[in-house]
């Protein structure tokens, strides 16, 4: 049996050390929501990075993670701390065994001020589109 994983590692600067500390409470609330879903959502790890002035949150998978949970958290932080600018991250999908559907990834970019998606891509959909004769701009 094969195991599937989603890996990522990214930073979000929330402006102040106080905001970073408050973001931990937001993270805990979102984690509790994810745990109550059926099936429970894969989470991710979060820590404050002192080498970035104590204002950056480091989000990364713990064996596997949920990119959608990261996006939800970043959007909550953007609203709570009035963040602006663009933010994005990329992720990799891997598999413990060689499977045709076992590898891929994607990326997501947000406008923090409007809390809207600017662009996203998912390589599995892109590859299928190009193989079907598309130009990859889907």
N, CA, C and O atoms as CSV, one atom per row, in Angstrom:
chain,resi,resn,atom,element,x,y,z
A,1,UNK,N,N,0.828,-1.176,0.000
A,1,UNK,CA,C,0.000,0.000,0.000
A,1,UNK,C,C,0.880,1.249,0.000
A,1,UNK,O,O,1.890,1.303,0.702
A,2,UNK,N,N,0.503,2.224,-0.768
A,2,UNK,CA,C,1.252,3.472,-0.871
A,2,UNK,C,C,0.661,4.532,0.060
A,2,UNK,O,O,-0.549,4.585,0.280
A,3,UNK,N,N,1.530,5.358,0.591
A,3,UNK,CA,C,1.115,6.503,1.393
A,3,UNK,C,C,1.380,7.771,0.599
A,3,UNK,O,O,2.429,7.900,-0.033
A,4,UNK,N,N,0.443,8.704,0.625
A,4,UNK,CA,C,0.558,9.964,-0.100
A,4,UNK,C,C,0.809,11.096,0.877
A,4,UNK,O,O,0.250,11.116,1.974
A,5,UNK,N,N,1.655,12.046,0.474
A,5,UNK,CA,C,2.067,13.141,1.350
A,5,UNK,C,C,2.006,14.469,0.605
A,5,UNK,O,O,2.202,14.523,-0.609
A,6,UNK,N,N,1.732,15.535,1.347
A,6,UNK,CA,C,1.828,16.892,0.830
A,6,UNK,C,C,2.821,17.642,1.709
A,6,UNK,O,O,2.649,17.739,2.924
A,7,UNK,N,N,3.878,18.177,1.063
A,7,UNK,CA,C,4.951,18.860,1.789
A,7,UNK,C,C,4.991,20.339,1.424
A,7,UNK,O,O,4.766,20.707,0.271
A,8,UNK,N,N,5.277,21.178,2.404
A,8,UNK,CA,C,5.459,22.604,2.179
A,8,UNK,C,C,6.216,23.216,3.340
A,8,UNK,O,O,6.301,22.629,4.419
A,9,UNK,N,N,6.761,24.391,3.113
A,9,UNK,CA,C,7.456,25.165,4.128
A,9,UNK,C,C,7.405,26.619,3.675
A,9,UNK,O,O,7.905,26.947,2.599
A,10,UNK,N,N,6.800,27.502,4.491
A,10,UNK,CA,C,6.642,28.895,4.078
A,10,UNK,C,C,6.586,29.805,5.290
A,10,UNK,O,O,6.340,29.357,6.410
A,11,UNK,N,N,6.821,31.100,5.051
A,11,UNK,CA,C,6.781,32.115,6.094
A,11,UNK,C,C,5.664,33.112,5.816
A,11,UNK,O,O,5.342,33.393,4.662
A,12,UNK,N,N,5.080,33.639,6.881
A,12,UNK,CA,C,4.145,34.752,6.796
A,12,UNK,C,C,4.581,35.782,7.836
A,12,UNK,O,O,4.635,35.480,9.028
A,13,UNK,N,N,4.893,36.994,7.386
A,13,UNK,CA,C,5.261,38.070,8.300
A,13,UNK,C,C,3.986,38.789,8.716
A,13,UNK,O,O,3.267,39.326,7.872
A,14,UNK,N,N,3.705,38.800,10.012
A,14,UNK,CA,C,2.482,39.430,10.529
A,14,UNK,C,C,2.746,40.797,11.161
A,14,UNK,O,O,1.875,41.350,11.833
A,15,UNK,N,N,3.930,41.333,10.949
A,15,UNK,CA,C,4.204,42.727,11.298
A,15,UNK,C,C,4.835,43.005,12.635
A,15,UNK,O,O,5.782,43.787,12.714
A,16,UNK,N,N,4.337,42.383,13.702
A,16,UNK,CA,C,4.871,42.656,15.043
A,16,UNK,C,C,4.971,41.343,15.827
A,16,UNK,O,O,4.271,40.378,15.519
A,17,UNK,N,N,5.834,41.310,16.830
A,17,UNK,CA,C,5.881,40.128,17.697
A,17,UNK,C,C,4.551,39.886,18.414
A,17,UNK,O,O,4.177,38.740,18.666
A,18,UNK,N,N,3.834,40.974,18.744
A,18,UNK,CA,C,2.533,40.828,19.402
A,18,UNK,C,C,1.541,40.123,18.467
A,18,UNK,O,O,0.802,39.236,18.891
A,19,UNK,N,N,1.535,40.524,17.204
A,19,UNK,CA,C,0.671,39.859,16.231
A,19,UNK,C,C,1.045,38.391,16.085
A,19,UNK,O,O,0.174,37.531,15.960
A,20,UNK,N,N,2.332,38.112,16.102
A,20,UNK,CA,C,2.772,36.720,15.979
A,20,UNK,C,C,2.248,35.893,17.147
A,20,UNK,O,O,1.790,34.766,16.956
A,21,UNK,N,N,2.312,36.447,18.350
A,21,UNK,CA,C,1.785,35.733,19.515
A,21,UNK,C,C,0.272,35.547,19.393
A,21,UNK,O,O,-0.246,34.476,19.710
A,22,UNK,N,N,-0.440,36.579,18.935
A,22,UNK,CA,C,-1.890,36.464,18.749
A,22,UNK,C,C,-2.232,35.466,17.642
A,22,UNK,O,O,-3.274,34.813,17.694
A,23,UNK,N,N,-1.364,35.349,16.652
A,23,UNK,CA,C,-1.604,34.407,15.554
A,23,UNK,C,C,-1.605,32.959,16.050
A,23,UNK,O,O,-2.265,32.099,15.465
A,24,UNK,N,N,-0.871,32.694,17.122
A,24,UNK,CA,C,-0.877,31.336,17.680
A,24,UNK,C,C,-2.275,30.941,18.149
A,24,UNK,O,O,-2.675,29.789,17.987
A,25,UNK,N,N,-3.018,31.877,18.724
A,25,UNK,CA,C,-4.397,31.600,19.146
A,25,UNK,C,C,-5.281,31.330,17.929
A,25,UNK,O,O,-6.127,30.436,17.961
A,26,UNK,N,N,-5.089,32.100,16.857
A,26,UNK,CA,C,-5.839,31.850,15.614
A,26,UNK,C,C,-5.533,30.460,15.074
A,26,UNK,O,O,-6.433,29.737,14.646
A,27,UNK,N,N,-4.252,30.091,15.097
A,27,UNK,CA,C,-3.816,28.766,14.629
A,27,UNK,C,C,-4.481,27.660,15.446
A,27,UNK,O,O,-4.963,26.674,14.890
A,28,UNK,N,N,-4.504,27.829,16.770
A,28,UNK,CA,C,-5.120,26.811,17.631
A,28,UNK,C,C,-6.607,26.670,17.346
A,28,UNK,O,O,-7.130,25.556,17.334
A,29,UNK,N,N,-7.297,27.787,17.117
A,29,UNK,CA,C,-8.730,27.737,16.805
A,29,UNK,C,C,-8.971,27.023,15.484
A,29,UNK,O,O,-9.888,26.209,15.381
A,30,UNK,N,N,-8.163,27.317,14.477
A,30,UNK,CA,C,-8.316,26.661,13.179
A,30,UNK,C,C,-7.995,25.167,13.291
A,30,UNK,O,O,-8.641,24.342,12.645
A,31,UNK,N,N,-7.008,24.826,14.102
A,31,UNK,CA,C,-6.661,23.412,14.307
A,31,UNK,C,C,-7.810,22.656,14.949
A,31,UNK,O,O,-8.085,21.514,14.582
A,32,UNK,N,N,-8.487,23.288,15.914
A,32,UNK,CA,C,-9.641,22.654,16.558
A,32,UNK,C,C,-10.774,22.441,15.556
A,32,UNK,O,O,-11.435,21.403,15.575
A,33,UNK,N,N,-11.000,23.422,14.683
A,33,UNK,CA,C,-12.028,23.266,13.645
A,33,UNK,C,C,-11.702,22.104,12.724
A,33,UNK,O,O,-12.583,21.316,12.380
A,34,UNK,N,N,-10.434,21.992,12.321
A,34,UNK,CA,C,-10.020,20.910,11.432
A,34,UNK,C,C,-10.142,19.552,12.075
A,34,UNK,O,O,-10.437,18.567,11.398
A,35,UNK,N,N,-9.918,19.486,13.377
A,35,UNK,CA,C,-10.008,18.206,14.091
A,35,UNK,C,C,-11.444,17.725,14.196
A,35,UNK,O,O,-11.687,16.528,14.352
A,36,UNK,N,N,-12.403,18.648,14.114
A,36,UNK,CA,C,-13.803,18.251,14.254
A,36,UNK,C,C,-14.434,17.824,12.926
A,36,UNK,O,O,-15.571,17.352,12.907
A,37,UNK,N,N,-13.712,17.984,11.825
A,37,UNK,CA,C,-14.246,17.577,10.518
A,37,UNK,C,C,-14.234,16.063,10.380
A,37,UNK,O,O,-13.482,15.370,11.065
A,38,UNK,N,N,-15.066,15.565,9.497
A,38,UNK,CA,C,-15.079,14.134,9.176
A,38,UNK,C,C,-14.733,13.942,7.726
A,38,UNK,O,O,-15.517,14.373,6.880
A,39,UNK,N,N,-13.636,13.337,7.368
A,39,UNK,CA,C,-12.529,12.962,8.258
A,39,UNK,C,C,-11.762,14.201,8.712
A,39,UNK,O,O,-11.858,15.256,8.085
A,40,UNK,N,N,-11.001,14.075,9.802
A,40,UNK,CA,C,-10.230,15.225,10.280
A,40,UNK,C,C,-9.247,15.714,9.212
A,40,UNK,O,O,-8.653,14.915,8.488
A,41,UNK,N,N,-9.087,17.022,9.128
A,41,UNK,CA,C,-8.154,17.612,8.175
A,41,UNK,C,C,-6.729,17.356,8.630
A,41,UNK,O,O,-6.434,17.336,9.825
A,42,UNK,N,N,-5.841,17.160,7.646
A,42,UNK,CA,C,-4.415,17.137,7.965
A,42,UNK,C,C,-4.033,18.546,8.371
A,42,UNK,O,O,-4.457,19.509,7.732
A,43,UNK,N,N,-3.268,18.680,9.382
A,43,UNK,CA,C,-2.868,19.999,9.839
A,43,UNK,C,C,-1.509,20.385,9.307
A,43,UNK,O,O,-1.099,19.964,8.225
A,44,UNK,N,N,-0.832,21.179,10.073
A,44,UNK,CA,C,0.530,21.596,9.770
A,44,UNK,C,C,1.114,22.172,11.047
A,44,UNK,O,O,0.390,22.444,12.005
A,45,UNK,N,N,2.405,22.353,11.057
A,45,UNK,CA,C,3.089,22.922,12.214
A,45,UNK,C,C,3.268,24.418,12.015
A,45,UNK,O,O,3.409,24.891,10.887
A,46,UNK,N,N,3.262,25.162,13.118
A,46,UNK,CA,C,3.476,26.605,13.072
A,46,UNK,C,C,4.374,26.999,14.221
A,46,UNK,O,O,4.203,26.521,15.343
A,47,UNK,N,N,5.333,27.870,13.949
A,47,UNK,CA,C,6.166,28.426,15.008
A,47,UNK,C,C,6.568,29.846,14.635
A,47,UNK,O,O,6.553,30.226,13.465
A,48,UNK,N,N,6.929,30.621,15.655
A,48,UNK,CA,C,7.414,31.983,15.453
A,48,UNK,C,C,8.919,31.898,15.230
A,48,UNK,O,O,9.627,31.204,15.959
A,49,UNK,N,N,9.398,32.612,14.214
A,49,UNK,CA,C,10.812,32.547,13.857
A,49,UNK,C,C,11.574,33.755,14.401
A,49,UNK,O,O,11.484,34.846,13.838
A,50,UNK,N,N,12.330,33.569,15.503
A,50,UNK,CA,C,13.065,34.684,16.107
A,50,UNK,C,C,14.092,35.307,15.159
A,50,UNK,O,O,14.346,36.509,15.236
A,51,UNK,N,N,14.678,34.519,14.277
A,51,UNK,CA,C,15.696,35.066,13.366
A,51,UNK,C,C,15.108,36.036,12.345
A,51,UNK,O,O,15.848,36.709,11.627
A,52,UNK,N,N,13.780,36.108,12.279
A,52,UNK,CA,C,13.102,37.068,11.405
A,52,UNK,C,C,12.440,38.169,12.249
A,52,UNK,O,O,11.420,38.734,11.853
A,53,UNK,N,N,13.031,38.466,13.415
A,53,UNK,CA,C,12.525,39.542,14.258
A,53,UNK,C,C,11.324,39.163,15.098
A,53,UNK,O,O,10.713,40.026,15.729
A,54,UNK,N,N,10.974,37.890,15.118
A,54,UNK,CA,C,9.829,37.449,15.906
A,54,UNK,C,C,8.497,37.820,15.282
A,54,UNK,O,O,7.456,37.696,15.928
A,55,UNK,N,N,8.513,38.280,14.019
A,55,UNK,CA,C,7.273,38.678,13.348
A,55,UNK,C,C,6.848,37.679,12.275
A,55,UNK,O,O,5.753,37.789,11.722
A,56,UNK,N,N,7.700,36.714,11.981
A,56,UNK,CA,C,7.409,35.751,10.916
A,56,UNK,C,C,6.939,34.423,11.500
A,56,UNK,O,O,7.513,33.903,12.456
A,57,UNK,N,N,5.887,33.897,10.903
A,57,UNK,CA,C,5.358,32.593,11.273
A,57,UNK,C,C,5.848,31.576,10.261
A,57,UNK,O,O,5.716,31.787,9.055
A,58,UNK,N,N,6.411,30.481,10.736
A,58,UNK,CA,C,6.886,29.420,9.862
A,58,UNK,C,C,5.851,28.306,9.867
A,58,UNK,O,O,5.571,27.705,10.904
A,59,UNK,N,N,5.291,28.042,8.702
A,59,UNK,CA,C,4.301,26.978,8.535
A,59,UNK,C,C,4.921,25.883,7.687
A,59,UNK,O,O,5.523,26.149,6.648
A,60,UNK,N,N,4.764,24.637,8.147
A,60,UNK,CA,C,5.334,23.501,7.409
A,60,UNK,C,C,4.548,22.254,7.758
A,60,UNK,O,O,3.866,22.184,8.780
A,61,UNK,N,N,4.665,21.276,6.881
A,61,UNK,CA,C,3.950,20.027,7.120
A,61,UNK,C,C,4.639,19.226,8.226
A,61,UNK,O,O,5.822,19.410,8.512
A,62,UNK,N,N,3.871,18.345,8.826
A,62,UNK,CA,C,4.379,17.378,9.799
A,62,UNK,C,C,4.043,16.014,9.221
A,62,UNK,O,O,2.980,15.466,9.510
A,63,UNK,N,N,4.915,15.470,8.423
A,63,UNK,CA,C,4.745,14.251,7.642
A,63,UNK,C,C,3.926,14.564,6.388
A,63,UNK,O,O,4.375,14.299,5.273
A,64,UNK,N,N,2.735,15.123,6.564
A,64,UNK,CA,C,1.916,15.605,5.452
A,64,UNK,C,C,1.081,16.760,5.974
A,64,UNK,O,O,0.831,16.854,7.176
A,65,UNK,N,N,0.650,17.636,5.082
A,65,UNK,CA,C,-0.108,18.791,5.522
A,65,UNK,C,C,-1.205,19.156,4.544
A,65,UNK,O,O,-1.329,18.558,3.475
A,66,UNK,N,N,-1.992,20.136,4.917
A,66,UNK,CA,C,-3.154,20.551,4.143
A,66,UNK,C,C,-2.967,21.987,3.659
A,66,UNK,O,O,-3.114,22.921,4.448
A,67,UNK,N,N,-2.643,22.186,2.371
A,67,UNK,CA,C,-2.468,23.549,1.858
A,67,UNK,C,C,-3.697,24.426,2.045
A,67,UNK,O,O,-3.557,25.628,2.268
A,68,UNK,N,N,-4.894,23.861,1.962
A,68,UNK,CA,C,-6.104,24.661,2.145
A,68,UNK,C,C,-6.174,25.229,3.558
A,68,UNK,O,O,-6.630,26.358,3.746
A,69,UNK,N,N,-5.734,24.471,4.547
A,69,UNK,CA,C,-5.707,24.969,5.935
A,69,UNK,C,C,-4.719,26.134,6.061
A,69,UNK,O,O,-4.982,27.096,6.783
A,70,UNK,N,N,-3.601,26.049,5.369
A,70,UNK,CA,C,-2.626,27.144,5.399
A,70,UNK,C,C,-3.263,28.406,4.817
A,70,UNK,O,O,-3.148,29.486,5.396
A,71,UNK,N,N,-3.927,28.268,3.684
A,71,UNK,CA,C,-4.579,29.411,3.044
A,71,UNK,C,C,-5.633,30.014,3.974
A,71,UNK,O,O,-5.695,31.235,4.116
A,72,UNK,N,N,-6.456,29.187,4.605
A,72,UNK,CA,C,-7.471,29.688,5.533
A,72,UNK,C,C,-6.828,30.462,6.679
A,72,UNK,O,O,-7.313,31.523,7.072
A,73,UNK,N,N,-5.750,29.930,7.201
A,73,UNK,CA,C,-5.051,30.596,8.308
A,73,UNK,C,C,-4.468,31.936,7.864
A,73,UNK,O,O,-4.613,32.938,8.564
A,74,UNK,N,N,-3.817,31.956,6.719
A,74,UNK,CA,C,-3.223,33.205,6.217
A,74,UNK,C,C,-4.312,34.252,5.994
A,74,UNK,O,O,-4.115,35.426,6.306
A,75,UNK,N,N,-5.451,33.836,5.461
A,75,UNK,CA,C,-6.558,34.784,5.257
A,75,UNK,C,C,-7.082,35.324,6.584
A,75,UNK,O,O,-7.428,36.501,6.681
A,76,UNK,N,N,-7.143,34.474,7.601
A,76,UNK,CA,C,-7.569,34.955,8.928
A,76,UNK,C,C,-6.566,35.956,9.485
A,76,UNK,O,O,-6.951,36.975,10.058
A,77,UNK,N,N,-5.278,35.665,9.317
A,77,UNK,CA,C,-4.249,36.597,9.777
A,77,UNK,C,C,-4.321,37.908,9.008
A,77,UNK,O,O,-4.167,38.978,9.597
A,78,UNK,N,N,-4.554,37.840,7.699
A,78,UNK,CA,C,-4.653,39.049,6.883
A,78,UNK,C,C,-5.780,39.944,7.386
A,78,UNK,O,O,-5.633,41.163,7.467
A,79,UNK,N,N,-6.907,39.322,7.722
A,79,UNK,CA,C,-8.046,40.092,8.228
A,79,UNK,C,C,-7.756,40.637,9.631
A,79,UNK,O,O,-7.987,41.815,9.905
A,80,UNK,N,N,-7.259,39.792,10.495
A,80,UNK,CA,C,-7.031,40.171,11.901
A,80,UNK,C,C,-5.978,41.268,12.040
A,80,UNK,O,O,-6.124,42.162,12.874
A,81,UNK,N,N,-4.911,41.208,11.224
A,81,UNK,CA,C,-3.777,42.112,11.390
A,81,UNK,C,C,-3.673,43.140,10.261
A,81,UNK,O,O,-2.663,43.835,10.150
A,82,UNK,N,N,-4.717,43.242,9.419
A,82,UNK,CA,C,-4.749,44.184,8.302
A,82,UNK,C,C,-3.489,44.083,7.437
A,82,UNK,O,O,-2.863,45.091,7.109
A,83,UNK,N,N,-3.135,42.860,7.078
A,83,UNK,CA,C,-1.956,42.645,6.237
A,83,UNK,C,C,-2.255,43.066,4.803
A,83,UNK,O,O,-3.393,42.976,4.343
A,84,UNK,N,N,-1.229,43.521,4.108
A,84,UNK,CA,C,-1.361,43.915,2.710
A,84,UNK,C,C,-0.231,43.278,1.905
A,84,UNK,O,O,0.685,42.669,2.458
A,85,UNK,N,N,-0.322,43.433,0.597
A,85,UNK,CA,C,0.699,42.888,-0.287
A,85,UNK,C,C,0.325,41.498,-0.758
A,85,UNK,O,O,-0.757,40.987,-0.472
A,86,UNK,N,N,1.240,40.911,-1.479
A,86,UNK,CA,C,1.040,39.554,-1.985
A,86,UNK,C,C,1.761,38.556,-1.102
A,86,UNK,O,O,2.830,38.831,-0.557
A,87,UNK,N,N,1.151,37.397,-0.977
A,87,UNK,CA,C,1.756,36.290,-0.240
A,87,UNK,C,C,1.465,35.019,-1.009
A,87,UNK,O,O,0.390,34.868,-1.590
A,88,UNK,N,N,2.420,34.107,-1.014
A,88,UNK,CA,C,2.188,32.842,-1.682
A,88,UNK,C,C,3.097,31.746,-1.158
A,88,UNK,O,O,4.060,31.989,-0.430
A,89,UNK,N,N,2.755,30.544,-1.554
A,89,UNK,CA,C,3.579,29.391,-1.200
A,89,UNK,C,C,3.374,28.291,-2.232
A,89,UNK,O,O,2.424,28.309,-3.015
A,90,UNK,N,N,4.280,27.350,-2.208
A,90,UNK,CA,C,4.154,26.198,-3.088
A,90,UNK,C,C,4.234,24.929,-2.259
A,90,UNK,O,O,4.756,24.922,-1.144
A,91,UNK,N,N,3.706,23.860,-2.826
A,91,UNK,CA,C,3.701,22.582,-2.120
A,91,UNK,C,C,4.005,21.458,-3.107
A,91,UNK,O,O,3.851,21.601,-4.320
A,92,UNK,N,N,4.438,20.350,-2.546
A,92,UNK,CA,C,4.775,19.179,-3.346
A,92,UNK,C,C,3.941,17.993,-2.880
A,92,UNK,O,O,3.807,17.748,-1.681
A,93,UNK,N,N,3.392,17.272,-3.822
A,93,UNK,CA,C,2.689,16.024,-3.521
A,93,UNK,C,C,3.619,14.871,-3.870
A,93,UNK,O,O,4.142,14.791,-4.981
A,94,UNK,N,N,3.814,13.985,-2.908
A,94,UNK,CA,C,4.701,12.849,-3.110
A,94,UNK,C,C,4.017,11.570,-2.651
A,94,UNK,O,O,2.935,11.593,-2.064
A,95,UNK,N,N,4.669,10.475,-2.931
A,95,UNK,CA,C,4.122,9.167,-2.597
A,95,UNK,C,C,5.246,8.272,-2.097
A,95,UNK,O,O,6.391,8.406,-2.528
A,96,UNK,N,N,4.923,7.366,-1.193
A,96,UNK,CA,C,5.926,6.466,-0.638
A,96,UNK,C,C,6.346,5.377,-1.627
A,96,UNK,O,O,7.367,4.720,-1.426
A,97,UNK,N,N,5.573,5.185,-2.680
A,97,UNK,CA,C,5.895,4.208,-3.725
A,97,UNK,C,C,5.732,4.887,-5.069
A,97,UNK,O,O,5.049,5.905,-5.191
A,98,UNK,N,N,6.359,4.319,-6.061
A,98,UNK,CA,C,6.230,4.865,-7.408
A,98,UNK,C,C,4.845,4.558,-7.951
A,98,UNK,O,O,4.507,3.408,-8.231
A,99,UNK,N,N,4.054,5.609,-8.093
A,99,UNK,CA,C,2.703,5.516,-8.626
A,99,UNK,C,C,2.553,6.573,-9.703
A,99,UNK,O,O,3.138,7.651,-9.599
A,100,UNK,N,N,1.785,6.283,-10.726
A,100,UNK,CA,C,1.593,7.256,-11.796
A,100,UNK,C,C,0.922,8.527,-11.299
A,100,UNK,O,O,1.178,9.610,-11.827
A,101,UNK,N,N,0.066,8.409,-10.290
A,101,UNK,CA,C,-0.617,9.586,-9.759
A,101,UNK,C,C,0.024,10.105,-8.472
A,101,UNK,O,O,-0.597,10.878,-7.742
A,102,UNK,N,N,1.251,9.691,-8.187
A,102,UNK,CA,C,1.842,9.933,-6.882
A,102,UNK,C,C,2.662,11.199,-6.724
A,102,UNK,O,O,3.136,11.486,-5.625
A,103,UNK,N,N,2.844,11.968,-7.797
A,103,UNK,CA,C,3.747,13.111,-7.695
A,103,UNK,C,C,3.144,14.319,-8.401
A,103,UNK,O,O,2.499,14.185,-9.441
A,104,UNK,N,N,3.353,15.467,-7.843
A,104,UNK,CA,C,2.839,16.699,-8.420
A,104,UNK,C,C,3.040,17.827,-7.446
A,104,UNK,O,O,3.945,17.792,-6.613
A,105,UNK,N,N,2.203,18.817,-7.550
A,105,UNK,CA,C,2.303,19.939,-6.638
A,105,UNK,C,C,1.503,21.106,-7.133
A,105,UNK,O,O,0.708,20.994,-8.066
A,106,UNK,N,N,1.723,22.225,-6.497
A,106,UNK,CA,C,1.000,23.419,-6.871
A,106,UNK,C,C,1.547,24.627,-6.151
A,106,UNK,O,O,2.499,24.538,-5.376
A,107,UNK,N,N,0.926,25.761,-6.423
A,107,UNK,CA,C,1.289,27.022,-5.787
A,107,UNK,C,C,0.042,27.891,-5.724
A,107,UNK,O,O,-0.872,27.746,-6.535
A,108,UNK,N,N,0.016,28.791,-4.755
A,108,UNK,CA,C,-1.143,29.659,-4.542
A,108,UNK,C,C,-0.642,31.041,-4.136
A,108,UNK,O,O,0.230,31.157,-3.275
A,109,UNK,N,N,-1.191,32.097,-4.754
A,109,UNK,CA,C,-0.816,33.473,-4.431
A,109,UNK,C,C,-2.070,34.235,-4.022
A,109,UNK,O,O,-3.090,34.183,-4.708
A,110,UNK,N,N,-1.984,34.944,-2.895
A,110,UNK,CA,C,-3.094,35.728,-2.351
A,110,UNK,C,C,-2.752,37.210,-2.345
A,110,UNK,O,O,-1.590,37.587,-2.188
A,111,UNK,N,N,-3.769,38.049,-2.515
A,111,UNK,CA,C,-3.672,39.473,-2.228
A,111,UNK,C,C,-4.177,39.607,-0.797
A,111,UNK,O,O,-5.365,39.421,-0.533
A,112,UNK,N,N,-3.280,39.929,0.122
A,112,UNK,CA,C,-3.655,39.954,1.533
A,112,UNK,C,C,-4.648,41.069,1.861
A,112,UNK,O,O,-5.492,40.898,2.741
A,113,UNK,N,N,-4.563,42.200,1.174
A,113,UNK,CA,C,-5.459,43.316,1.458
A,113,UNK,C,C,-6.900,42.982,1.082
A,113,UNK,O,O,-7.821,43.277,1.844
A,114,UNK,N,N,-7.103,42.373,-0.079
A,114,UNK,CA,C,-8.462,42.042,-0.529
A,114,UNK,C,C,-8.882,40.643,-0.102
A,114,UNK,O,O,-10.056,40.281,-0.177
A,115,UNK,N,N,-7.899,39.859,0.350
A,115,UNK,CA,C,-8.111,38.467,0.750
A,115,UNK,C,C,-8.678,37.628,-0.401
A,115,UNK,O,O,-9.532,36.762,-0.211
A,116,UNK,N,N,-8.167,37.923,-1.602
A,116,UNK,CA,C,-8.579,37.218,-2.815
A,116,UNK,C,C,-7.400,36.442,-3.382
A,116,UNK,O,O,-6.243,36.825,-3.205
A,117,UNK,N,N,-7.711,35.348,-4.068
A,117,UNK,CA,C,-6.691,34.611,-4.792
A,117,UNK,C,C,-6.312,35.383,-6.040
A,117,UNK,O,O,-7.180,35.787,-6.813
A,118,UNK,N,N,-5.019,35.588,-6.239
A,118,UNK,CA,C,-4.516,36.241,-7.450
A,118,UNK,C,C,-4.294,35.191,-8.535
A,118,UNK,O,O,-4.694,35.373,-9.685
A,119,UNK,N,N,-3.654,34.099,-8.151
A,119,UNK,CA,C,-3.367,33.026,-9.106
A,119,UNK,C,C,-3.078,31.747,-8.335
A,119,UNK,O,O,-2.673,31.777,-7.173
A,120,UNK,N,N,-3.292,30.641,-9.000
A,120,UNK,CA,C,-2.936,29.348,-8.432
A,120,UNK,C,C,-2.676,28.379,-9.584
A,120,UNK,O,O,-3.126,28.585,-10.711
A,121,UNK,N,N,-1.951,27.342,-9.272
A,121,UNK,CA,C,-1.714,26.294,-10.252
A,121,UNK,C,C,-1.622,24.964,-9.526
A,121,UNK,O,O,-1.223,24.886,-8.364
A,122,UNK,N,N,-2.000,23.936,-10.239
A,122,UNK,CA,C,-1.920,22.569,-9.727
A,122,UNK,C,C,-1.392,21.732,-10.873
A,122,UNK,O,O,-2.037,21.646,-11.919
A,123,UNK,N,N,-0.242,21.116,-10.703
A,123,UNK,CA,C,0.419,20.483,-11.849
A,123,UNK,C,C,-0.340,19.289,-12.407
A,123,UNK,O,O,-0.211,18.999,-13.597
A,124,UNK,N,N,-1.115,18.594,-11.609
A,124,UNK,CA,C,-1.855,17.450,-12.131
A,124,UNK,C,C,-2.869,17.903,-13.182
A,124,UNK,O,O,-2.958,17.303,-14.253
A,125,UNK,N,N,-3.628,18.949,-12.885
A,125,UNK,CA,C,-4.588,19.477,-13.843
A,125,UNK,C,C,-3.916,20.066,-15.063
A,125,UNK,O,O,-4.402,19.909,-16.183
A,126,UNK,N,N,-2.786,20.752,-14.849
A,126,UNK,CA,C,-2.038,21.336,-15.956
A,126,UNK,C,C,-1.551,20.250,-16.904
A,126,UNK,O,O,-1.716,20.364,-18.118
A,127,UNK,N,N,-0.958,19.209,-16.361
A,127,UNK,CA,C,-0.430,18.135,-17.193
A,127,UNK,C,C,-1.540,17.459,-17.989
A,127,UNK,O,O,-1.384,17.212,-19.185
A,128,UNK,N,N,-2.644,17.163,-17.341
A,128,UNK,CA,C,-3.760,16.516,-18.048
A,128,UNK,C,C,-4.276,17.410,-19.169
A,128,UNK,O,O,-4.589,16.920,-20.254
A,129,UNK,N,N,-4.368,18.714,-18.923
A,129,UNK,CA,C,-4.842,19.648,-19.946
A,129,UNK,C,C,-3.906,19.675,-21.151
A,129,UNK,O,O,-4.368,19.616,-22.290
A,130,UNK,N,N,-2.623,19.761,-20.920
A,130,UNK,CA,C,-1.648,19.816,-22.024
A,130,UNK,C,C,-1.651,18.489,-22.783
A,130,UNK,O,O,-1.587,18.482,-24.012
A,131,UNK,N,N,-1.724,17.373,-22.068
A,131,UNK,CA,C,-1.747,16.072,-22.751
A,131,UNK,C,C,-2.988,15.900,-23.605
A,131,UNK,O,O,-2.967,15.179,-24.603
A,132,UNK,N,N,-4.080,16.568,-23.212
A,132,UNK,CA,C,-5.321,16.523,-24.000
A,132,UNK,C,C,-5.315,17.532,-25.145
A,132,UNK,O,O,-6.328,17.699,-25.823
A,133,UNK,N,N,-4.190,18.203,-25.368
A,133,UNK,CA,C,-4.094,19.118,-26.501
A,133,UNK,C,C,-4.180,20.586,-26.146
A,133,UNK,O,O,-4.071,21.438,-27.027
A,134,UNK,N,N,-4.373,20.902,-24.871
A,134,UNK,CA,C,-4.436,22.303,-24.453
A,134,UNK,C,C,-3.071,22.944,-24.455
A,134,UNK,O,O,-2.059,22.269,-24.646
A,135,UNK,N,N,-3.040,24.264,-24.238
A,135,UNK,CA,C,-1.780,24.983,-24.245
A,135,UNK,C,C,-1.209,25.190,-22.833
A,135,UNK,O,O,-0.147,25.793,-22.681
A,136,UNK,N,N,-1.894,24.703,-21.823
A,136,UNK,CA,C,-1.405,24.821,-20.452
A,136,UNK,C,C,-1.828,26.096,-19.756
A,136,UNK,O,O,-1.416,26.340,-18.622
A,137,UNK,N,N,-2.645,26.921,-20.407
A,137,UNK,CA,C,-3.092,28.170,-19.798
A,137,UNK,C,C,-4.434,28.046,-19.080
A,137,UNK,O,O,-5.102,29.055,-18.855
A,138,UNK,N,N,-4.832,26.852,-18.722
A,138,UNK,CA,C,-6.174,26.643,-18.148
A,138,UNK,C,C,-6.350,27.269,-16.817
A,138,UNK,O,O,-7.425,27.170,-16.225
